[in-house]
Amino acid sequence: MTAAPVAVVGQGGTLTASLLRRLIGVPVVELTPYQAALEGGGYRAVVVENFDLPSQVGLTGCGVARWDLSQRSGVTVVGLDDPAGRRLAQAMPGSVYAYSDGRPQADLTAKNVRLGEQSLEFEALTDGELMRVRVPCGEQPRLYDHLAALAGALALGIPLSDAVARLGG
């Protein structure tokens, strides 16, 4: 029997989903908010990419996760640096794993973020661990994609040290 997939809800074709595939041992599917609302599958976790402004007016990833996907997943991963993400976390206490660039109430927080010529560096802080993360910055250094992928892995029980090692590799 195969494990239920993890859904990444966002604009599709994102760095978050690509990184998450490298971090976890289960399939990752990418869904737009509309696809997520229409799709009927169950998910091990839902990672909401709520760190970019939506390209169009309408259904948001947080909206879908709040009213539909949360009923079909074990945990919802969401960023707290967006007002919709904070509302989602408040509405679903206990079933949300939150990440942030600096908010201490998040389960995973980025601290001391630095962008160098070749790399993006930050400290990943959880309630019991602190690890330095260094990743190549590529064409677009995307802190939130890396945070969302790390948070997704942590929400699924992967130790921070393993996730950071896989992310850096």
CYANA upper distance limits for C-alpha pairs under 8 A (distance plus 0.5 A):
  3 ALA  CA     26 VAL  CA      6.84
  3 ALA  CA     27 PRO  CA      8.44
  3 ALA  CA     44 ARG  CA      8.27
  4 ALA  CA     26 VAL  CA      7.85
  4 ALA  CA     27 PRO  CA      8.12
  4 ALA  CA     42 GLY  CA      7.37
  4 ALA  CA     43 TYR  CA      5.91
  4 ALA  CA     44 ARG  CA      5.81
  5 PRO  CA     26 VAL  CA      6.40
  5 PRO  CA     27 PRO  CA      5.30
  5 PRO  CA     28 VAL  CA      5.98
  5 PRO  CA     29 VAL  CA      7.24
  5 PRO  CA     42 GLY  CA      8.37
  5 PRO  CA     43 TYR  CA      5.86
  5 PRO  CA     44 ARG  CA      6.31
  5 PRO  CA     45 ALA  CA      8.04
  6 VAL  CA     26 VAL  CA      7.62
  6 VAL  CA     27 PRO  CA      6.82
  6 VAL  CA     28 VAL  CA      5.27
  6 VAL  CA     29 VAL  CA      6.74
  6 VAL  CA     43 TYR  CA      5.94
  6 VAL  CA     44 ARG  CA      5.88
  6 VAL  CA     45 ALA  CA      5.45
  6 VAL  CA     46 VAL  CA      6.34
  6 VAL  CA     47 VAL  CA      8.03
  7 ALA  CA     28 VAL  CA      6.26
  7 ALA  CA     29 VAL  CA      5.40
  7 ALA  CA     30 GLU  CA      6.31
  7 ALA  CA     31 LEU  CA      7.33
  7 ALA  CA     43 TYR  CA      6.95
  7 ALA  CA     44 ARG  CA      8.48
  7 ALA  CA     45 ALA  CA      6.91
  7 ALA  CA     46 VAL  CA      5.27
  7 ALA  CA     47 VAL  CA      6.65
  8 VAL  CA     16 THR  CA      8.23
  8 VAL  CA     17 ALA  CA      6.73
  8 VAL  CA     28 VAL  CA      7.59
  8 VAL  CA     29 VAL  CA      6.69
  8 VAL  CA     30 GLU  CA      5.36
  8 VAL  CA     31 LEU  CA      6.62
  8 VAL  CA     46 VAL  CA      6.38
  8 VAL  CA     47 VAL  CA      5.23
  8 VAL  CA     48 VAL  CA      6.43
  8 VAL  CA     49 GLU  CA      7.56
  9 VAL  CA     30 GLU  CA      6.55
  9 VAL  CA     31 LEU  CA      5.38
  9 VAL  CA     32 THR  CA      5.98
  9 VAL  CA     33 PRO  CA      6.53
  9 VAL  CA     36 ALA  CA      7.58
  9 VAL  CA     46 VAL  CA      7.63
  9 VAL  CA     47 VAL  CA      6.71
  9 VAL  CA     48 VAL  CA      5.43
  9 VAL  CA     49 GLU  CA      6.45
  9 VAL  CA     61 GLY  CA      6.20
 10 GLY  CA     14 THR  CA      8.43
 10 GLY  CA     30 GLU  CA      7.88
 10 GLY  CA     31 LEU  CA      6.84
 10 GLY  CA     32 THR  CA      5.60
 10 GLY  CA     33 PRO  CA      6.94
 10 GLY  CA     48 VAL  CA      6.95
 10 GLY  CA     49 GLU  CA      5.53
 10 GLY  CA     50 ASN  CA      7.74
 10 GLY  CA     61 GLY  CA      6.62
 11 GLN  CA     31 LEU  CA      7.94
 11 GLN  CA     32 THR  CA      5.96
 11 GLN  CA     33 PRO  CA      8.48
 11 GLN  CA     54 PRO  CA      8.41
 12 GLY  CA     30 GLU  CA      6.20
 12 GLY  CA     31 LEU  CA      6.78
 12 GLY  CA     32 THR  CA      6.74
 13 GLY  CA     17 ALA  CA      7.95
 13 GLY  CA     30 GLU  CA      7.84
 14 THR  CA     18 SER  CA      7.22
 15 LEU  CA     19 LEU  CA      6.56
 15 LEU  CA    145 ASP  CA      6.51
 15 LEU  CA    146 HIS  CA      8.46
 16 THR  CA     20 LEU  CA      6.54
 16 THR  CA     49 GLU  CA      8.42
 16 THR  CA    145 ASP  CA      5.06
 16 THR  CA    146 HIS  CA      6.96
 16 THR  CA    148 ALA  CA      6.96
 16 THR  CA    149 ALA  CA      5.95
 17 ALA  CA     21 ARG  CA      6.68
 17 ALA  CA     28 VAL  CA      7.21
 17 ALA  CA     29 VAL  CA      8.18
 17 ALA  CA     30 GLU  CA      7.43
 17 ALA  CA    149 ALA  CA      7.70
 18 SER  CA     22 ARG  CA      7.26
 19 LEU  CA     23 LEU  CA      6.95
 19 LEU  CA    145 ASP  CA      8.44
 19 LEU  CA    146 HIS  CA      7.66
 19 LEU  CA    149 ALA  CA      6.48
 19 LEU  CA    167 LEU  CA      7.53
 20 LEU  CA     24 ILE  CA      6.65
 20 LEU  CA     28 VAL  CA      7.89
 20 LEU  CA    149 ALA  CA      5.38
 20 LEU  CA    150 LEU  CA      7.91
 20 LEU  CA    152 GLY  CA      7.66
 20 LEU  CA    153 ALA  CA      7.53
 21 ARG  CA     25 GLY  CA      7.79
 21 ARG  CA     26 VAL  CA      8.02
 21 ARG  CA     27 PRO  CA      7.48
 21 ARG  CA     28 VAL  CA      6.66
 22 ARG  CA    166 ARG  CA      7.28
 22 ARG  CA    167 LEU  CA      7.71
 23 LEU  CA    149 ALA  CA      8.11
 23 LEU  CA    150 LEU  CA      8.21
 23 LEU  CA    153 ALA  CA      6.78
 23 LEU  CA    163 ALA  CA      6.32
 23 LEU  CA    166 ARG  CA      6.39
 23 LEU  CA    167 LEU  CA      7.17
 24 ILE  CA    153 ALA  CA      6.65
 24 ILE  CA    158 ILE  CA      8.16
 31 LEU  CA     35 GLN  CA      6.00
 31 LEU  CA     36 ALA  CA      6.09
 32 THR  CA     36 ALA  CA      6.63
 32 THR  CA     61 GLY  CA      7.98
 33 PRO  CA     37 ALA  CA      6.76
 33 PRO  CA     59 LEU  CA      6.60
 33 PRO  CA     60 THR  CA      6.30
 33 PRO  CA     61 GLY  CA      5.53
 33 PRO  CA     64 VAL  CA      6.64
 34 TYR  CA     38 LEU  CA      6.81
 34 TYR  CA     59 LEU  CA      7.28
 35 GLN  CA     39 GLU  CA      6.24
 36 ALA  CA     40 GLY  CA      8.38
 36 ALA  CA     64 VAL  CA      7.43
 36 ALA  CA     69 LEU  CA      7.81
 37 ALA  CA     64 VAL  CA      6.62
 37 ALA  CA     68 ASP  CA      7.20
 37 ALA  CA     69 LEU  CA      8.07
 41 GLY  CA     72 ARG  CA      7.75
 42 GLY  CA     72 ARG  CA      5.25
 42 GLY  CA     73 SER  CA      6.41
 43 TYR  CA     72 ARG  CA      6.53
 43 TYR  CA     73 SER  CA      5.10
 43 TYR  CA     74 GLY  CA      7.50
 44 ARG  CA     73 SER  CA      5.77
 44 ARG  CA     74 GLY  CA      5.80
 44 ARG  CA     75 VAL  CA      7.61
 45 ALA  CA     73 SER  CA      5.70
 45 ALA  CA     74 GLY  CA      5.90
 45 ALA  CA     75 VAL  CA      5.37
 45 ALA  CA     76 THR  CA      6.28
 45 ALA  CA     77 VAL  CA      7.90
 45 ALA  CA    152 GLY  CA      8.04
 45 ALA  CA    155 ALA  CA      8.47
 45 ALA  CA    156 LEU  CA      7.99
 46 VAL  CA     65 ALA  CA      8.06
 46 VAL  CA     69 LEU  CA      7.81
 46 VAL  CA     70 SER  CA      8.28
 46 VAL  CA     73 SER  CA      6.98
 46 VAL  CA     75 VAL  CA      6.91
 46 VAL  CA     76 THR  CA      5.27
 46 VAL  CA     77 VAL  CA      6.52
 47 VAL  CA     76 THR  CA      6.45
 47 VAL  CA     77 VAL  CA      5.06
 47 VAL  CA     78 VAL  CA      6.83
 47 VAL  CA    148 ALA  CA      7.50
 47 VAL  CA    149 ALA  CA      8.46
 47 VAL  CA    152 GLY  CA      6.78
 48 VAL  CA     61 GLY  CA      6.28
 48 VAL  CA     62 CYS  CA      7.00
 48 VAL  CA     65 ALA  CA      7.94
 48 VAL  CA     76 THR  CA      7.81
 48 VAL  CA     77 VAL  CA      6.48
 48 VAL  CA     78 VAL  CA      5.80
 48 VAL  CA     79 GLY  CA      8.15
 48 VAL  CA    148 ALA  CA      8.48
 49 GLU  CA     61 GLY  CA      7.35
 49 GLU  CA     78 VAL  CA      7.62
 49 GLU  CA     79 GLY  CA      8.09
 49 GLU  CA    145 ASP  CA      8.40
 49 GLU  CA    148 ALA  CA      7.84
 50 ASN  CA     60 THR  CA      8.50
 50 ASN  CA     61 GLY  CA      7.02
 50 ASN  CA     62 CYS  CA      7.26
 50 ASN  CA     78 VAL  CA      7.44
 50 ASN  CA     79 GLY  CA      6.84
 50 ASN  CA     82 ASP  CA      7.31
 50 ASN  CA     84 ALA  CA      8.35
 50 ASN  CA     85 GLY  CA      7.34
 51 PHE  CA     79 GLY  CA      7.33
 51 PHE  CA     81 ASP  CA      8.00
 51 PHE  CA     82 ASP  CA      7.18
 51 PHE  CA    144 TYR  CA      7.16
 54 PRO  CA     60 THR  CA      7.62
 59 LEU  CA     63 GLY  CA      6.83
 59 LEU  CA     64 VAL  CA      7.48
 60 THR  CA     64 VAL  CA      6.84
 61 GLY  CA     65 ALA  CA      6.60
 62 CYS  CA     66 ARG  CA      6.44
 62 CYS  CA     78 VAL  CA      8.31
 62 CYS  CA     84 ALA  CA      6.73
 62 CYS  CA     85 GLY  CA      6.80
 62 CYS  CA     88 LEU  CA      7.10
 63 GLY  CA     67 TRP  CA      6.82
 63 GLY  CA     84 ALA  CA      8.40
 64 VAL  CA     68 ASP  CA      5.98
 64 VAL  CA     69 LEU  CA      6.66
 65 ALA  CA     69 LEU  CA      5.03
 65 ALA  CA     70 SER  CA      5.78
 65 ALA  CA     76 THR  CA      7.70
 66 ARG  CA     70 SER  CA      6.41
 66 ARG  CA     88 LEU  CA      6.61
 66 ARG  CA     91 ALA  CA      8.36
 66 ARG  CA     92 MET  CA      8.31
 67 TRP  CA     71 GLN  CA      8.19
 68 ASP  CA     72 ARG  CA      7.67
 69 LEU  CA     73 SER  CA      6.73
 70 SER  CA     74 GLY  CA      8.01
 70 SER  CA     75 VAL  CA      7.65
 70 SER  CA     76 THR  CA      6.97
 74 GLY  CA     95 SER  CA      7.73
 75 VAL  CA     95 SER  CA      5.64
 75 VAL  CA     96 VAL  CA      6.17
 75 VAL  CA     97 TYR  CA      7.36
 75 VAL  CA    155 ALA  CA      7.66
 76 THR  CA     95 SER  CA      6.85
 76 THR  CA     96 VAL  CA      5.30
 76 THR  CA     97 TYR  CA      6.64
 77 VAL  CA     96 VAL  CA      6.24
 77 VAL  CA     97 TYR  CA      5.24
 77 VAL  CA     98 ALA  CA      6.20
 77 VAL  CA     99 TYR  CA      8.13
 77 VAL  CA    148 ALA  CA      7.83
 77 VAL  CA    151 ALA  CA      7.26
 77 VAL  CA    152 GLY  CA      6.63
 77 VAL  CA    155 ALA  CA      7.92
 78 VAL  CA     85 GLY  CA      6.28
 78 VAL  CA     88 LEU  CA      8.43
 78 VAL  CA     89 ALA  CA      7.99
 78 VAL  CA     96 VAL  CA      7.55
 78 VAL  CA     97 TYR  CA      7.00
 78 VAL  CA     98 ALA  CA      5.55
 78 VAL  CA     99 TYR  CA      6.90
 78 VAL  CA    148 ALA  CA      7.92
 79 GLY  CA     85 GLY  CA      5.97
 79 GLY  CA     86 ARG  CA      7.98
 79 GLY  CA     98 ALA  CA      6.08
 79 GLY  CA     99 TYR  CA      5.40
 79 GLY  CA    100 SER  CA      6.13
 79 GLY  CA    148 ALA  CA      7.87
 80 LEU  CA     85 GLY  CA      5.57
 80 LEU  CA     86 ARG  CA      5.47
 80 LEU  CA     89 ALA  CA      8.28
 80 LEU  CA     98 ALA  CA      6.80
 80 LEU  CA     99 TYR  CA      6.61
 80 LEU  CA    100 SER  CA      5.94
 80 LEU  CA    103 ARG  CA      7.89
 80 LEU  CA    106 ALA  CA      7.43
 81 ASP  CA     85 GLY  CA      7.57
 81 ASP  CA     86 ARG  CA      7.85
 81 ASP  CA    100 SER  CA      6.31
 81 ASP  CA    101 ASP  CA      7.54
 81 ASP  CA    103 ARG  CA      8.10
 82 ASP  CA     86 ARG  CA      6.95
 83 PRO  CA     87 ARG  CA      6.78
 84 ALA  CA     88 LEU  CA      6.64
 85 GLY  CA     89 ALA  CA      6.68
 86 ARG  CA     90 GLN  CA      6.69
 87 ARG  CA     91 ALA  CA      6.59
 88 LEU  CA     92 MET  CA      6.70
 89 ALA  CA     93 PRO  CA      6.55
 89 ALA  CA     96 VAL  CA      6.32
 89 ALA  CA     98 ALA  CA      7.79
 92 MET  CA     96 VAL  CA      6.82
 97 TYR  CA    106 ALA  CA      8.23
 97 TYR  CA    107 ASP  CA      6.64
 97 TYR  CA    151 ALA  CA      7.54
 97 TYR  CA    152 GLY  CA      8.41
 97 TYR  CA    155 ALA  CA      6.64
 98 ALA  CA    106 ALA  CA      5.47
 98 ALA  CA    107 ASP  CA      5.70
 98 ALA  CA    108 LEU  CA      6.97
 98 ALA  CA    151 ALA  CA      7.68
 99 TYR  CA    106 ALA  CA      5.56
 99 TYR  CA    107 ASP  CA      6.32
 99 TYR  CA    108 LEU  CA      5.11
 99 TYR  CA    109 THR  CA      6.14
 99 TYR  CA    147 LEU  CA      7.13
 99 TYR  CA    148 ALA  CA      7.32
 99 TYR  CA    151 ALA  CA      6.81
100 SER  CA    106 ALA  CA      6.43
100 SER  CA    108 LEU  CA      6.99
100 SER  CA    109 THR  CA      5.41
100 SER  CA    110 ALA  CA      6.86
100 SER  CA    147 LEU  CA      8.03
101 ASP  CA    109 THR  CA      6.13
101 ASP  CA    110 ALA  CA      5.25
101 ASP  CA    111 LYS  CA      7.32
101 ASP  CA    144 TYR  CA      8.39
102 GLY  CA    109 THR  CA      6.07
102 GLY  CA    110 ALA  CA      6.15
102 GLY  CA    111 LYS  CA      6.46
103 ARG  CA    109 THR  CA      6.96
104 PRO  CA    109 THR  CA      7.17
107 ASP  CA    126 THR  CA      6.14
107 ASP  CA    127 ASP  CA      7.22
107 ASP  CA    151 ALA  CA      8.46
108 LEU  CA    124 ALA  CA      7.09
108 LEU  CA    125 LEU  CA      6.09
108 LEU  CA    126 THR  CA      5.34
108 LEU  CA    127 ASP  CA      8.31
108 LEU  CA    147 LEU  CA      8.24
108 LEU  CA    151 ALA  CA      6.88
109 THR  CA    124 ALA  CA      6.36
109 THR  CA    125 LEU  CA      5.61
109 THR  CA    126 THR  CA      7.09
110 ALA  CA    122 PHE  CA      6.54
110 ALA  CA    123 GLU  CA      6.06
110 ALA  CA    124 ALA  CA      5.54
110 ALA  CA    125 LEU  CA      6.81
110 ALA  CA    147 LEU  CA      8.01
111 LYS  CA    122 PHE  CA      6.34
111 LYS  CA    123 GLU  CA      5.50
111 LYS  CA    124 ALA  CA      7.09
111 LYS  CA    125 LEU  CA      7.66
112 ASN  CA    121 GLU  CA      8.46
112 ASN  CA    122 PHE  CA      5.97
112 ASN  CA    123 GLU  CA      6.61
113 VAL  CA    120 LEU  CA      8.02
113 VAL  CA    121 GLU  CA      6.22
113 VAL  CA    122 PHE  CA      4.79
113 VAL  CA    123 GLU  CA      7.52
114 ARG  CA    120 LEU  CA      6.49
114 ARG  CA    121 GLU  CA      5.61
114 ARG  CA    122 PHE  CA      6.71
115 LEU  CA    119 SER  CA      6.66
115 LEU  CA    120 LEU  CA      5.17
115 LEU  CA    121 GLU  CA      6.78
115 LEU  CA    137 CYS  CA      8.32
115 LEU  CA    141 PRO  CA      8.34
116 GLY  CA    120 LEU  CA      6.62
116 GLY  CA    121 GLU  CA      8.25
117 GLU  CA    137 CYS  CA      8.38
118 GLN  CA    136 PRO  CA      6.38
118 GLN  CA    137 CYS  CA      6.36
118 GLN  CA    138 GLY  CA      8.01
119 SER  CA    134 ARG  CA      6.95
119 SER  CA    135 VAL  CA      5.95
119 SER  CA    136 PRO  CA      4.76
119 SER  CA    137 CYS  CA      5.04
119 SER  CA    138 GLY  CA      8.27
119 SER  CA    141 PRO  CA      8.45
120 LEU  CA    134 ARG  CA      6.28
120 LEU  CA    135 VAL  CA      5.89
120 LEU  CA    136 PRO  CA      6.61
120 LEU  CA    137 CYS  CA      5.77
120 LEU  CA    141 PRO  CA      6.99
120 LEU  CA    143 LEU  CA      8.05
121 GLU  CA    132 ARG  CA      7.73
121 GLU  CA    133 VAL  CA      6.01
121 GLU  CA    134 ARG  CA      4.95
121 GLU  CA    135 VAL  CA      7.01
122 PHE  CA    132 ARG  CA      6.40
122 PHE  CA    133 VAL  CA      5.83
122 PHE  CA    134 ARG  CA      7.25
123 GLU  CA    130 LEU  CA      7.01
123 GLU  CA    131 MET  CA      5.98
123 GLU  CA    132 ARG  CA      4.89
123 GLU  CA    133 VAL  CA      6.33
124 ALA  CA    129 GLU  CA      8.40
124 ALA  CA    130 LEU  CA      6.09
124 ALA  CA    131 MET  CA      5.76
124 ALA  CA    132 ARG  CA      6.72
124 ALA  CA    133 VAL  CA      7.21
125 LEU  CA    129 GLU  CA      6.34
125 LEU  CA    130 LEU  CA      5.03
125 LEU  CA    131 MET  CA      7.21
126 THR  CA    130 LEU  CA      6.97
129 GLU  CA    160 LEU  CA      8.10
131 MET  CA    160 LEU  CA      8.21
131 MET  CA    161 SER  CA      7.83
131 MET  CA    164 VAL  CA      8.28
133 VAL  CA    164 VAL  CA      6.81
133 VAL  CA    168 GLY  CA      7.75
134 ARG  CA    168 GLY  CA      6.80
135 VAL  CA    167 LEU  CA      7.75
135 VAL  CA    168 GLY  CA      5.93
136 PRO  CA    141 PRO  CA      8.41
137 CYS  CA    141 PRO  CA      4.99
137 CYS  CA    142 ARG  CA      8.00
142 ARG  CA    146 HIS  CA      7.11
143 LEU  CA    147 LEU  CA      6.67
144 TYR  CA    148 ALA  CA      6.41
145 ASP  CA    149 ALA  CA      6.68
146 HIS  CA    150 LEU  CA      6.59
147 LEU  CA    151 ALA  CA      6.46
148 ALA  CA    152 GLY  CA      6.57
149 ALA  CA    153 ALA  CA      6.80
150 LEU  CA    154 LEU  CA      6.66
150 LEU  CA    160 LEU  CA      8.35
150 LEU  CA    163 ALA  CA      6.99
150 LEU  CA    164 VAL  CA      8.06
151 ALA  CA    155 ALA  CA      6.45
152 GLY  CA    156 LEU  CA      6.90
153 ALA  CA    157 GLY  CA      7.12
153 ALA  CA    158 ILE  CA      5.96
153 ALA  CA    163 ALA  CA      7.17
154 LEU  CA    158 ILE  CA      5.52
154 LEU  CA    159 PRO  CA      6.79
154 LEU  CA    160 LEU  CA      6.97
154 LEU  CA    163 ALA  CA      8.10
158 ILE  CA    162 ASP  CA      7.22
158 ILE  CA    163 ALA  CA      6.98
159 PRO  CA    163 ALA  CA      6.79
160 LEU  CA    164 VAL  CA      6.48
161 SER  CA    165 ALA  CA      6.64
162 ASP  CA    166 ARG  CA      6.69
163 ALA  CA    167 LEU  CA      6.50
164 VAL  CA    168 GLY  CA      6.60
165 ALA  CA    169 GLY  CA      6.73
